[in-house]
Amino acid sequence: MTRPVAALLIFFLSGIAGLGYQIVWTRLFAVGLGHEVPSILAVVAAFFAGLALGALLLDRPISRSARPAIWYAAIELVIGLWSIATAFALPWLNTRLPHWIGAEPGPVRHWIIAFSVPLAALLPATAAMGATLPAMDRLFERLRARGSRGTSLSAAYAANTLGAVAGTLGATFILLPLLGFRSTLFALAAINIFCAAVALLILGRAQSEPSGAQIAASDPRQPFQRRRSALPWMLLGATGLLGIGYEVVAVRIMGQVLENTIYSFAAALSVYLLGTSLGAAAVHGAQRRERFSPWLDPQCAVPWLLTSLAAAVTLGVLALGSAGDIYLGVRSLIGGGAAGFAASLGGELALATAVFLLPTFCMGATFTLLAQQVRVDRGGVGAALALNTIFGSMAPPLFGVVALPFLGGKFSLLAIAAGYALLAVAATAPLRLRALAPLLVPAALALAAAPGDLALVEPLPGGRILEQREGVLGAVAVVTDAPPDSHRYLKINNKFLQGGTANDAFTERRMGHIPLLLHAAPKSALFLGVGTGATLGAASLRADLTADGIELVPEVIHVLHHFDSVNEKAGENPRLRIIAADARRYVASTDRRYDVIVADLFHPARDGAGSLYTVEHFTALRARLNPGGIVCQWLPLHQLESDVLRSIIRSFLEVFPHSRALLADFNIRAPALGLIGTETPLQLDASVFESRADGPELHAALSRLALRNTVTLLGCFLADEASLRAFAADAPLNTDDHPIVLFAAPRFAYRDDTTPFGRLAVLLDELSPSANAFFGDAPQAWARIVARRLNAFIQARDDYLRSAMAFASGDQRAAMDACVRAAAISADFPLAYDVVLAHARSLLSSDPVECARLLAALSEARPERTEARDLLKQLGGTP
């Protein structure tokens, strides 16, 4: 292997490790710092600041050294060894960070800790990473001085950035799902140690420092600058700010269309880095050909590139305006079904390519030329990287926190395009300014064709948008469906409906009341996830109960009043506190204790939600319980694959061995499973409902939610501890170090060939609840009566659910017959009767014979109810 090839190889490998570390460290710190705005942006800024500091401080010492290979090897060794240390240090820090920040910190305190702790913890490694480019640049000098071809700053930057692409994809799709975070850090550290060894063994021989004349003659296209000009430095800083700003704003807008999984982020980042690498590679290729030399003069090329960037960013606005069409078009072209993961990923890559590839190509070429322009015989490249990076670290707060909420997506991007255009003017001699005008033509056309804004939220068919807000964490909108119903829904990122007023939020309200009924006398409750507030609103009906609601997206809290009809005006109730915070960080940091903790339906595939299903989080929930307290973790069965469901249940059982499972209600379109965890076995008796549903207002509200007595309450239960343990079996634990849900759940979410009730069917087949689980084998007389009714209710419930699944699968006649049988089993389960009656009514005109048959069967099944008999009389049948 020749030395130039070896040098490019190790710098490529170093890029793999560098981006791999960034992904791992960002994910690990999110556990302790949370997913709020300060945490997300400050960690990125801390990483960039470390890179800049290392590049700046080590630039001159490396440039003065006669042994750059030893410097490079030492740098790689520091990165590898310190990264191994972080595998042990960061989990420890994550146990301390929530307490240092506090449950409800002020913004200054939150920002300072979220920035300073990652900066200090990662500094040795990030500073060393920042020094790799100047070290490799000086090593290439010596190789060029000895006649080696193919070695240049642009080649090094291209190879390293291409490695970053491989690191992004390799870590996200291979290493992390297989190895977990700690073992991935060990694997990446091994890459750094290998790079250090290669640098010493193969490149170490090119150590003696050639004369300045030799270096200058080695590559006439990359001479040292004997005098400094302020313009390149200004351009380096400004382009760093605008380049990362474009990424921040574009990714945020794309989030309204993409699936927003960990793979979505990897797809966008990989294209961004690939374009940067290709731009640097293009400069390297052109530098090797004499005929391109005049075009590579920075005074000529940089203004053209900056103007191209202004045009490319404006074209990006046009691409983002069609983001939905691009994503869905490519996805449908590839195909769905079991291939839905590949199809969705292909759509995400296609959209990222349309938005990022051309601008980042120009960014990579621009940085390379500017860095070469400021090179001096005793440094320059490191300072260039430092300035570019430190200004880049300012972009997330500037564009994410300030520009996006105040200007919106479109005008934030146009401000970036205008910034590039102004830089082009500043970098251009007046006589050449006219030559740049043709490049602005496509920009003007794109601007004319772009949508009025890039808030891609759409109302439901026939509906309208009542209110929408742009936030750093998402675009929040309140939308309605078509009149006359005009039900309101909460929509986030144009993708997810977070409940609404349809059916009076029947399921969401039950999800709040059921856990509260399972506690003998709840005085304090914690609700993780607020959404429309329908679940939290259950606490409003208990005069002696105070509750805290935690919501990650602040804009959701601001639109809560639109759902007052289903949330009991939770936002105005002085006994209810609604706090904008990350649920996991709040639980880990608060010193409050609660009688009941209700964790909402967190979509497991969404980036960051997987950490709310880990053993460590469940342990933190247990620590926040008062003696005799209850945790209820709701799970969206329609969004979970069976193996992931088993992993979550086993993780919950690891912390709460005395667990049970229940259903929020009995619909198959979006079934919700609740895991009930207690520190000691849950004690329930035959009068549990009657003794706890005190007060006429509460009793009436529960009756409207089909919670009328002990049978209807306990009839929600699906499994006891033994059944759950058998179902979970030996499924892997979902932990912070090896988050199964984070990587496995998105693969299921991308598929479109599954039914929403598939996991419910599995649970019904494998679980068999019984009244004995509540009342024992020899209950008292009253309890025996309730137990018989409860067993009948459970059988009717299960038969009804199976009939509903059969109906949805197309076997309607058999499904209705099964539903009639379910109605006959239990008078306490009127839903089966009501469903058959509604179906019979729908057949009055189209199939009166079948209608009469069903009505007659219903009349026989439940003779005490008159609705079917009365309708049959109207139809002319026999009563």
N, C-alpha and C positions, 0 to 999 in steps of 0.2 A: 504494500500500500504506500503510495507516494505521500509526502508530507502535506501538500495542499489538500488532498482527498481526506487524509486523516484529520486535518484541522477542521474541514467543513463537516465531517462526520461527527466529531465530538461536539461541535457547536450546534448541530442539529439535535443530537441527543440531549444536550444541555437545555435546549428549548422545550423538548418533551417534558423534562423534569420540572422546569420552571413553571409552565402553565399547569402541570399536574399539581404542583404545590399550591398554586393560587386557588385552584378549585377546592382542594382538600381543606386548606386553612380557612377559606371563606365559609365553607359548610360547617366546619368545626366551631368557629367563633359564633355562627348563627345560633348554636345551641345555647350558649351562655349570654350572648348579647341580644338575642331575639331578632325578629325580622322587621322592626320598625325602621323608619327613615334614617335616624342617626346611625343605627347599627349597620345597615346595609352600606350606606355611603361612606361612613367613617372607616370601615375595614378596608374598602378599596383605596381610599385616600392614604391610609397608613401603609398599605403595601407599596403604592406608588412612591410615597415619601421615602421609604427605605431604599427603593431602587435608586432614586435621585441622589440620596445622601451618599450611597456607596459609589455611584458613578462619579460624583463630584470630588469626593475626598481621596479616592484612590487613582484618579486619572493621572495626575502628575507623577506620583511615585512609580506607577507602572510604566509610564512613558520614559522616565529617566533610567529605568532598570535595563541592565544588559541581559537579563534572563527572564523574558516575559513568559516562557513556558513554565518556569517554576512558579511565577506569580499565578498563572492560570490554573495550574494544578492545585496550588494552595487554596485558591478561591473555590474551586469545585469541591475540594475536601471540606472546607468550612460549610458550604451549603449542605452537603450530604450529612455531616456529623450533627450540625445544628438542627436539621430537619428530623433526624432520629430523636433528638432531645424533645422536639415539639410534639412528637407522638405521645410522650408521657406528660409534658408540661401543659398542653392545651386542655386535655380533659380535667386536670386539676384546676386550672384557671376557670373553667366553665362552672365549677362548683362555687367559686368565689365571686365571679363577676356579677351575678344577679343581686347579691347583697351589697356590693360596692355601688352599683347603680341605684338600687332602691326600687320599690314597687311603683312609685309614682314620681319619678325624678323630674326636676326642671330641665329644660332643653340644654342649658349650658353644661350642667353636670353630666347629662347623658352623652352629649357630643364629646366632651373631654375624655371621659373614660372609654367610650367606644373607639376613640382614635388613639389615645396614648397607650393603652394596654396592648393592642395588637402591634402597634409600632415598636414598642419595647420588646415584646415577646418574639417578634420575627426579625428584628433589626439585623442581627449577625448574618442571617441567611439572605434577607432581601438586599442588604448592602452589598454582600458578596455577589449576588445576582446582577446588581447594577454595574459592578466592575468587570463582568465577563466581556462585554463588548469592547471597552477600551483595551483590555488585555489581549483579546483576539486580534484587534486591529494592529497592535504593536507586534504581535507575533507574525502577522501577515507581512508587515514591513520587512522583517528579516528574511522571510521566504522570498519576497519579491526581489530583495537586494541580491539574492543568490540565483536569480533567474527563474524562479517558479512562476508559472502562469496560473490564472484562475483564482488568484488570491487578492481580494479587495474588500474594502469596508462594505460595499453593496452586496458582495457575495456572502460575507459573514452574516450580515443582517438578514438577508433572504433565507439562508440556511437555518438560522436560529428561529426566525418567525415561522418557517415551515415546520420546524420541530414543535413549535407551540401549537400549531394546528393538530399535529399528531398527538400531542399531549392532551389537548382538550378532548378529542374524540376517544383516545385510548383510555384515559382515566375515567371518563363518564360511561362509556359503553362496555369496557372490559374490566379494568383493574378494580374500580370501586365496587361494582356489583359482585365480583368474585371474591375479593380480598377484604373489603371493608376499609375504613380510613387508616387505621394504624398500620396494617400490613402494606397498604398502598404507599404510605410514607416510606416504609422500609425499602420497597421496590424502587421508588424514585431515588432514594438516597444511594442505592446500589448503582444507579446510572451515573450519578455525580462522581462516585468513587471510581468507576470505570473510566470516566472522562479524565479524571486526574491522573490515573495510571497511564493512559494513552498519551496525554500531554507530556509526561516525563519520559516515557520510553521511546516514543517516536519523534516528538517535536522538540525534546530537550536538547538535541544536538545542534539545533539552529539557535545558538545562544549568544555567540560573540557578537557584539554590537558593531555593525558596519558603519562606515563613515557617513556623515550627512550627505556628501556628494553621491555616494552609492545609493542611498535611499531616495534622494531626489530624482536620480536617473532611472530608478527601477520602475517607475510608473509615472510618466509625464502627465497623465490625466488626473493624478491624485497628489499634486504637490502640496508641501506645507505652505501655509500662509504666513508671510513675514510681518504682516500688519493686520490688526483686527479691525473689523467694521462692525458697527452696531446693528446694521440692518439684518444680517443673518441670524443674530441672536434674538432679535425681536421676532423674526419670523418663526424661529424654532419654538419659542414660548407660545406665540399666538396659535400656531398650527396644532400644538399639543392640546391646548384648551378647546379649540374648535373640533378637532378630530374626536376626542373622547366625548365632547358634548353631543356630536352627531350620533355617536353610538348610544348614549344614554337616552336621548329623545326618541330615536328610531326604535330601539328595543321596547321602550314604553308604549309606543303606538302599535307596534307589531303585537304586543301582548293582548290587544283587543281582538285579535284574530287567531293567534296561535293557541296551542293547547296549554301553554304555560307549565310544562313539566320540566324536570331537570334536563331532558333531552332537547327541549325547545331552546333553552339557553345555550346548550352546547352547539346546536346547529347554527345559531346566529353568530356566536363568538368565533366558530371555526371559519365561517365565510369571511368575517371581518379580518381575521388574521391571514387567511389565504390571500385575499386581495393585497394586503400590505406586503406579504412575501413576494407576490408576483411583481409588484411595483419595484421593489428593490432588485429583484432578479432581472427585470427589464433594463434597469440602469446598468447593472453589471454586464449584461450581454452587449449593450450599446457601447460601453467603455472599451470593450475588446475589439471594436471595429473602428478604424480610423475615420471612415466616412461620416460617422455620427459625432465625431469630436466637437464640431462647431455647435451642434445642438445641445451638448452636455455642459456648455458653459453655464454655470448657475445664473449669471445675469440674464441669460437668454431663456434657459429652461424653466427656472423657478416661476417667473411670472406666468408662463404658459400653463404650468401645472396648477398654480393657484386659481387661474381663471377657469381651468378645466374642473377644478374642485367646486367652484361656485356653480358651474353648470351641472355637474354631477349631483350635487346635493339637491338642487332644484328639481332635477329629474327624479331623484329619490322621493321627493314630495309627491310627484305624480304616481310613482310606484306604490307608495303607501296609501294613496287614495284608492287604488285598486287592489289593496292587500287581500281582501276577502276573495275576490275573483281569482287572483293568482294562486292563493293557497288551495281553495276548493277545486279549481280547475286541474291543477297538477295532482291533487289527491285523487280525484275521480278518474284521472287518466291512468294512474298506476293501478287503481283498484282497491276494493275494500275487503270485507270479511276478515279472515285470519291474517291477510296481508295488510290489515289496517295500520299496523305499526309502521311498516315500510312506506305505505302510501302517505300517512300523515307526516312522517319524517321527511319524505320527499317534497311534500308541499311546503314544509317549513324551510327546508334548504333552498327551494326555488324562490320563495319570498325573500329570504335573507340575501340570496344572490342578486335579485333585482334591486334591493335597497342598498347593499353594501359593496358589492364587488368593484364597481367602477370608482366610487369615491375612495375606497381604501387602496386601490391600485395607485391612484394619484398621491395619496398620503404616503405610501411606502416610498415612492420615487422621490417625493419632495423631501422627506426627512433624510434620505440617503445623500442627496445632493447638498443639502444644507450642512449636514454633519461633515461631509468632505470639505466643504468650503471653509469651515472654522478650524480645521485641523492645523495644529502648529507642531513644531518639532518636540515640544515638551507637553503635549496634551491636546485637548480640544474635543475629542470624540466623547469622552466621559462627561465633560461639561455640557456638550450639546444634548446628550441623552438626559442629563440631570434637569436641564432647563425645560426640555420638551415634556419630561415626565412630571415635574413638579407642577407645571401649569395644567397638565392633564388631570392631576389629582384634584384640581379646583373645579373641574367641569361637573362632576356629579352633584355637588351641592348647588352650584350656580344654575345649572340647567334643570336638574331634577327638582330642587326645592323652590327655586325662584321663578325661572322662566316658564316651566310647564304649567304650574297653576295659574300664573298671571297672563301669559301670552297664548297658552294653548299649544298644541303640537305643531300645527302648520306654521305659525308665526315664529315659534322657536327655531324651527328648521330654516325658515327664510332669513332669520337673523344670522344664523350660521353661514348661510350662503352669501349674505351681504358682507359678513366678516371676511370671507375668503376673497370676495371681489375687491374689498378695500385693501387687503394685503397685496393683491395682484397689482393694484394701482401704485401702492407704496414701493413695490419692488421693481417697477417698470420705469425706464427712462421716458420722459415725455414724448420723444419722437417715436417710440415704439408702442405707445398706448393704443393708437388706432388699430394696430395689428391684432389686438386681443378681442376687438369687438365681435368678429364672427363667432367666437366661442360662446358669447352670451346670447346668441339667437336661440339655440335650443333651450336655454334656461328661461328665456322670455316666453317661448311657446309652452313649456311645461307649466310655468306659473299661470298662464292663461287657462290651461286645461285642468289645473288642479282643483279639487273640491274646495268648497268654501271653508271647511275646517277638516281636521283629521280626527275628530271624535267620532269613531266609527260605530257608535251605539245606534241601533235601529229599534224602532218600536215593534211590538208584535203586530201581525197582520191585522190591518184595520184599526190599529190603536194609535197612540201618540206618546210623545215623551213629555212628562210633566216637569221633570227637573233632572239636570245632569251636572256632575262636578268632576273636574280633572284633578286627580291627585297623583302623588309620586308612586303610590302602591297600586293604583288602578283608576279606571274611569268608572264612576258610579252613576247610575241613572235609575230613575223611577219611571216605568213605562206602564201603559195600559193595553189591554186587549180590545177587541172591537166592541162597540155598543151592541145591545143595550147593557151588557154586563159591565164593561169598562173596569174589570178588576185590575188592581194595581199590583205590580211586581217590582222587586228589587233586582236590578241587573248590574253585574260587575264585569267590566271589560268586554261587553257585548257578547259574552259567552255563557255566563252562568246566571240562571235565575235563582235568587236566594230566598225563595218563598214569596208570599204575597197575600192578597185578600181573598183569593178564590176559595170557595168552600169554607169561608170564615177561618182560614188557616187551621183547619181541623187537626191535621197531624201535628203541626208545630206546637199548637197549644197543648195537646195531649203530652207531647214530649217534655213540657214543663211541669204539668200537674202530676203525672205518674210518679216521678222520683220523689216529689214532695209528699205524696200520699204514703210512700213506703217508709217514711220516717215518722216516728211516733209523735214528735212535737217539734218541728223545725223552727228555729229562731233566726238562723242565718243561712244564706245560700250564695253560691258562686256560680255564675253562668258564663261559660267560656264560649264566646261567639254570640253576637247580638243579632245581626241581620235585621230582619223586620221588627224584632222585639216581641214576636208572638210567643216564643217560649219563655222569655224573661217575664212577660206580662203575667204569667201564672202567679208570680210572687206578689203581684199587686192585690190579689184577692184575699190575702192573709194579713190581717191587721197587725199581727205580732211578729211578722217576718221582715227582716231587712235583707237586701240582696245587692251584690255587685255583679255588673255585667261587663265583660272584657271584649272589646272589639279592636281588631288590628287596623282596619282601614278607617281613618278619622272621618272621611266623607260620608260613610254609612251612618254615623251618628247624626250628622247634620240633616239627613233626609228621613229620619225616624218618624217624624210627625205625619208623614204621608200614610202611615200604617196604624194610626191611633185606633182605628175601628177593630183591629185584631190584637193590639198589644196593650190594651187597657190604659193607654196614654202613659206608657212606661217612662217616656222621657220627661214627664212632668211630675212624677211621683217622688216625693222627698225621701221615701224609704229605699228607693232604688238608685244606686250610683252606677253611672255608665262611664267607663274609663277606656280611653284610647291607648291600647298597649298590646304587646305580644303576649298571647295567653301563656305560653310556656315560661317566658321570663317573669311574668307577673306571679305565677304560681311558685316559682323558685325563690322569689325575692320577698314576697309579702310575709308579715308575721301574723296575719289574721288567720283564724280558724273558722271552719264552717260545718254546719250540720249536714248540708247537702251540697254536692258539687255536680253540676250538669254540664257535660262537654258536648257541644253541638256536633252536627254532621259536617266534619271537615273532609272535603273531597280528597281522598288519599293520593290521587295522582298529581295534585297541584304541588308545585315546587315549594317545599318548606312544610307542607302539612304532614309529611311522614314522621316528623319529629314529635308530633302530638300523639303518636301511637307507640312510643317506645317504652321499654321497661323503666328507664330512668324517669320519664315524665309521669308514668303511673305511680312510681315511688314518691315523687314530689306531691302528687295529688293526695296520696295516703297521709303524708306528713301534714297536710293542711286540714285534716278532718278532726272535729271534736270527737270525744269518745262516743261510740254508737253512731258515727256519721256514715253517710252513704255517698258513693261515687256512681254516677250514671254516665257511661260513655256511649253515645249514640253512634252507630255505624251505618253508612249508606250501602245496603246490600247490593243495590243495582250498580254500584260503581266499584265493586270489589270482586276480584277473582278468588276462587275457593281457597287456593293455597295461601294467598295473602290474608284472607279472613282467618284461616287457622292460625297463622303466625300472630296476628293481632290478639286473638283470643288466648293463645298460649302465653303471650307476653302479659296480658291482663291477669291471668291466673297466677303467674309468677309472683305478682305483687298482692293480689287479692285471691287467696286460695278458696275463700268462701264466696264464690261468685254464682250469679244466675243470669239468665238471658231472657229478654222479653221483646215483644213486638210493640211498636208505637201505635200502630193500627193495623187494619187488615186489608190494605190495598196491595196490589201486585205491581203497580207501575213504578213506584219508588219506595219499596219496603225499607223500613228502618229498624235495625236491631239494637236494643239497648243492653249493654253489659252492666250489671249491678254488682258493685264491689263493696264489701264491708270487711272490717277487721275481725269480726266474730260472726258466726252464722246469723243470717237475717231471721228475726222472729216475727211471724205473721200468724194471725188467728182468723177464725171464721167471722169476726166482726170488725176486721181491720178497716174497712171502708166506712162503716157506720160510725165508728168511734173517732175518725179523723176528718171526715168531710163535714165539719160543723159550720153552722152559719148558713142562712138561706141563700145569700148571694153566691157563695162558693158552691153550695149544693146545686143550685140552678145552673151555674156555669159548667159544672162537671156533667150534669145530666145532658146538656146540649152537646157534650163531647162523648156521649154514649158510655159514660162512667157513672153507673147508677147504684151499684152495690158491690159487695165483696166479690161476687162471681165475675162481674165484668172487669174488675180491677185485676184479680189474680188470673183471670182468663187470658191476660196478655202474656203470661209467662210461657216461655218456649223450652227452657232447659234448666236443670239444676246443676249443681257443681259437678257431680259425677258424669252427667251427660256431656257437659262442656269439655271436661278433661278428656273424655274418650274422643270427642270430635276433634279437638286440637291435636291430640296424640303427640307425636314427636316433631311437630312443625318447628322450624327455627325461630328463635327469639328475635324480635325486632328491637335492636339496641342502637344507641348513639354511635357506636363504633361500626356496626354492621347493619345499617338501616334497610332491611328487606323491603319495606313498603315504599321507600323513596324511589327505588329502582325498578321494582316489579309492578307496582300499581299502574304506572303510565302505559306499560305495554298492553294491559287489559283495556285501559280507557281509550286507546287508539282504535280498538277493534269495533266493528259495527255489525258483527254477525252473532251477537249474543242477545239473549232476552233479559229484560230487567229483573225477571223473577227466577233466573236460573239458580242463584245461590239460595234463595228461599226454598226452592224445591229440594235442594240438597239437605237443608236443615230439617225440613219436615220429614224427610226419609230417615235421617240419622238420629233425630232427637225425639224423645217420647216423654213429655212431662206428665205428671200425675198429681192429683190432689194430695196424695200421701206425702209428697215432698213438703207440704205446708202443715198438714194436720197430724202426721204420723199414721201408724197402722191401726190405732185404736182410739179414734177421736170421740169426744163427747157427742151426745145425741144431736144437739144443734149443729155441731161441726160435721156430723155424718150427713146431715141433710145438705149442708152447703157443699160438702165434698162430692156428693152425687151430682148436684147441679153443676159444680165446677168441671167434673170429668165429662159430663154431657156437653158443656160449653166448649171445652177444648176439642172434643171430637167433632162437633159441628163446625168449629172454626177451621180445623185442618181440612175437613171435607170441603168446606166452602172455598178455601184458598186453592185447593187442587182443582176444583171445578172452574174457578176463575182463570187458572192457568190453561186449562183445556179450552175454555172459551176463547182466550187470546190466541191460542194455537190453531183455531179454526173449527174445532169440534163442538159446535154450539149446541146441538140438540142433546148430546150426551152430557155436556157441561151443565145445562139447565136441569136435566133430570137429577144429576148429582147434587145440584144446589137445592132442589126441592127436598131431597133426602136429608141434607144438612139442616134445612128449616124444621124438619120433623123431629130432629134429635133434641133440640134445646129451645125452649121458649125464651131463654135469656139471651139468645143470639138472633135478634130480629133481622140482622143484615141480610142473611140468606133469603128470607122471605121478601124483603124489600127489593132485592136485586132481581129476583124472578118476576115479581110484580111489575117492575119497571120494564123489563124485557117483554113481558106479555103485552103491556100497553103499546110498545113500539110496533107490535105485530097486528094491532087491531085492524088496520086497513090492508096491509100487505099479505098477511097469512092468518085469517081469522080462525082457521081450524087449529093451527098450532097454538094460537093464543088461547082458545077455549080449553085445549088439552092441559096447558100449563096452569091455567086458573083453577081448573077442576082438581089438579094434583095439589096445588097450594091449599085449596079449601079443605082437602082431606088431611094434609100434613099438619095444618094449624087451624083447626075448626073454630078456635076462640077468636081468631081475627076475621074480620068481616070484609076487608077490602077486596080480596080476590072473589069472594062469593058475590058481592054487590056488582063488581065489574062483569062477572059471568052472567048475571041476570040481565044487565044492559045488552050484553052480546046476544042474548036469547038462548043461552045454554041452561043446563039443569043446575039449580043452586045446591 
